[in-house]
């Protein structure tokens, strides 16, 4: 599936994590929206970063998480930086 498939997987993981944190159905997490739309602050960004570093082996900054234009763009960035997906 390459980078696009990786971005979909990462997007699903991000949506699941945010749904868990905010106790909302995962279907309500729209990846086209920015993290701030869902109330992502620096503490939640740290939690997301830990998930992304552990599961995707992607070195991503808190700033990247907070400032990304959308969750989908964040997922694409993580997929691009993921050591698991390099060369896929």
Secondary structure, DSSP 8 states (H G I E B T S, - for coil): -HHHHHHHHHHHHHHHHHHHHHT--GGG--TTS-GGGGT--HHHHHHHHHHHHHHH-----HHHHHH-S-HHHHHHHHHHH-TTTTT-
